[in-house]
Amino acid sequence: MKKWGILLIFIICLGLIAVKEVPFLQDKKNIQITYYHEDDKIAEKTSSENSQKVAISKDQIYQGNLLLVNSEYPVHPTGIKSDVVNLSSNSELVKGYSLFDHKTYLSEYIARKFSDMVVGAIKDNNYNFFITSGFRNFDEQNELYREMGSSLAMPAGYSEHNLGLSLDVGTTQMKMEKAPEGKWIEKNAWKYGFVLRYPKNKTEITGIQYEPWHIRYVGLPHSAIMKEKGFVLEEYLDFLKGKKKISAKVEGEKYTICYYLFSENMTINLPEDHEYDISGNNMDGVIVTRYE
């Protein structure tokens, strides 16, 4: 009996160790992150015979899904999404949700991603979503700023809505802070590449009050890592800049993410046989996400 007791304790200890190493499995997020030392040569693993040199222009600092827009870093004209459309005139993009009015604009790509998310939400429950605000041009942002003031709105060029990557989401039931739709978004939006941009406990970092209705597209795997680490975009970009390179495995898919400080005549060595995305951070460099 003593031997069996010792064996049972040993098995329980192993189980506790396993839970400690992968706590995110309890929340149905299968995320593994590997860090590299800052002095590692982040592009050297690419074989020269299977690689290509990709030129990086200064404009690319201001383009992509990971652009930081706040009171310090305004929208650059080249960063505004080029596929912004009127959603009421493109009914095929409006699936599972409604529009607050017929003047709702959004990036076509982001609209499709949002539709995917809403369809996923409806499978979980009988939710009711609608978009209250999407893309705004600078004139619309200025008008909103004049009407609402600096405590509730940003001046033109300093709002994420001027990019086309963000949208405000409402529900027919109640305020998003208390609505089941709001709780679902906070818990599940990362699976579809979205993040809750201005959470309650990060106002000192974002400089924006809690907005449970405002979501922002950053794409996978970034949304998953931000959710796992509890990061807002400011923190995530600082994290990447400090680490220079991380490797992430999200729901079985592998990614390598590298930050590069921009320099003149810059080229990056990338594999020819892997897909990749390049996004600027709207500050000083670019982030390359490689799909392994």
N, C-alpha and C positions, 0 to 999 in steps of 0.2 A: 504493500500500500504506500509506503514511503516513496518507492521509486516512481509509482504512478503520480503521486502528488508533485514530485520534483519535475516530472515530464510535463504535467499540466501547467505549472508555473512558467516553464520554459516556453511553451507554445503561446501563452498569453503575452509574454514579454515580446516575442517575435511579432505578434499582431499589433502591439502598441507601437513598436518601432516602424512598422510598415505604414500605419496611419499617420505617424509624425512626418514621414518622408513625402507623402502625397496627400496633404490635407484637402487639396482642391477637388479630389474625387468625390468628396462628400457633397459638393455642390454641382456635381455632374460636369465639371470642367476638367478635362484631361490635358493639363498644360505642364510641360517640362521646359525649363530654361537653363541653358548653359552659358556661363560667363567666360570671357577671355581676358587675359591681362592686357592692359592698355598698350604695352610695348610689343604685342604680337603684330606681325605684319598681316593685315587683314585681307590682303588680296593674293598672298603668295601661294595659297593652296590650289589656285586655278592653274591647270596645266597649260603651258604656253602653246602647245599644238592644238588645244581645244578651246582657246580663249580668244576674246576680241577686245580691242581697246575702244572704249566708249568715251567720246568727248563730252565734257560737262561745261555748259555755258553758264554765265552768271544769271541769266533769266530763269534757269532751273531752280535756283534758290527759292523762287517765288511761285513755283507751280507744284501741284500735287495734292494729295489727300491729308498730308501731315502739317499743313501750314498753321503756324501759330498767329492768330489775330487777336490782339487785345489793345489796351490803352497805350502800350509801348511799341507794338509792331502793327502798323496799318496794312490794309489790303494793297498789294501791288497790282496794277492793271493786268499784268500777264497771269495773275493767279485766279482771276475770275473765270468760272467754268464757262466754256464756250458752247455747251449744249443746253443752256437754260431755255425752257419752253413754258408756255401757258398750259397748266395741267387741265383746265376745263376744256381746252381745245384738243386735248390728247387723251380722250377717255380711256384708251387702252392702257394708259399708265396708272389709272386710278382703280385699283383693285382692293376691295375689302375695306375701304375707308371713304370718307366724304371730304369735301372742300368747304371751308368757311365762306368763301366767296369765289366769284368767277375770275378774280384777278390774282390767283395764286400761281406763282412761278417757282420753278425748281429745276436743277440739273436733271436731264432725262435719265442719266445713269443712276443718280441718287434716288430718283423717284421709283425706279425699278427695284432698287435695293430695299427701299421702304415698303413697297408692296409685298416683297418677299417676307419681310419681317411681320407685317400685319397678317398675312395669310398664316404664318407660323403661330401668331398669337391667337387667332381665331380657332385654330385647331385645339388649343389649350382650353379655351372658354369662349363664351359668347360676348366678346368685347366689341366696343363701339369707338372707333378712332376717327378723328378728322384733323386735317392740317389747318391750323389757324394762320400760319405765316411761313413763307418759304424764302426764296431769293428776293432781295430788295436792291434796287439800284441806288445810287448815291442821292438822287433827288428825293426818293421816298424815305430814305434813312434820315436825311436832313429835316424833312417835314415831321417825322416821328419824334426826332430829337427836340424840335421846337415845341411840339405838343406835350410831350411827357417829361422833358427835362433830363438833366444829367444823372439823376438818381435812378431813373427807370429805362434810359435808352443811351446808346452810344452815338457820338457824332458820325457823320458819313465817313466811310473808309475804315472805321475801327470796330465794326460789327461783323461777326461771322456770317450774318445774313447777306452781306455784300459779296460773299464768295460763291454761294450756290451749294455749299456743302452742309448747311444747317437748316433745320426746320423746327417750328413750334408745333407741338402735338396736343390736341385737346380730346375731350370725351363728352358725350351727351349726358353723362350721369352726374358728375360732380367735379370739383377742382382736382387737377392731376395729382396734387400732393396726397390726397386721400383716396383717389379712385383706384380700383383694381388695375385699370389700364396703366396708370403711372407706376404702380408697384411691379407690374409685369415688365415694363420697359427697363426699370432700374435693375431688375434681376437678369433679364434675358437679351437685351439689345446688343450686347457684345457678340453674341453668336452670329449676328448679321452684319457686323462691322461698324455698328453705331456705339456711341458712348453718351452717357448723360454728362453734358459738358460742364454744368455748373451745380455740382452737388452741395448739399447743405453744409458739410464740414470742411469745405475748401475755399470759402469766400475770401480768406486772407491771401490765398495764392492766386485765384482767378481775378480778384477784384470785382466780381459780379455776385449779386445776391443769389440765393438759392432759386433755381428755375427748374422745377421738375418736368416742365413741358419742352425744354430746349434740348434737342439731341443733335449730335454732330457725327458725320461719317468720317472714319479714319481707316476703315478696312481691316480685315484679318491679315496677319495675326496680331496687329497692334491693339485692337479693341480687347482681345483676350488677355494680353499681357497687362494692359492698363487695368482691367477688371481684377485680375489676379493680384496685382501689386497695390491696388487702391490708388492709382495715379490719376491725376487730371493731366491734360495735354502738356502744360508747362513742366510738370514733374517728369513726365515720360520723355520729353525731348532732352531735358537735362540728364536724365538717366542714360539715354543712348549716347549722348556726347561724352559722358564720363566713362562708359564702358567701351566705347568705340565699336565693339562687335559682340553680338549675342546670337545664340542659336536657340530656336524655340520649336517645340513640337506641340501642336494644338490639334486635338481630336485625330491623331494619327498622321497629320500632315507636318512635314518638316520645313523650317524656314531658317535662313541666315540673314540677320539684319546688321548692316554696317553704317556707321556715321562717318562722313568725310567733310572736313573743313574745306571750303572752296578756295581755290587758288587759280591764278591766270594760267591758261593753256593746260587745264586740268584734264586728265584722262583716267579712267578706271578700268582695270582689267576684270572682265566678266566672262563666264563660261558661255559658249555658244549653244550648249545642249540643255540649258536651264532657263526657264522664264524668270523675269525679274521686273520689279517696278522701281522707279526712281522718283522720289518726292523731295522737294525742298522743305526747309523748316521755317522759311520766311525771315530768317535771321542771318545765318552765316555759312550754311552748308547744305548738304543733301544726305538723305537716308536711302540706301539701296536695300531692297527686300528681295532676296533670292529664294525661289521656290525649288526645294531640293528634290 
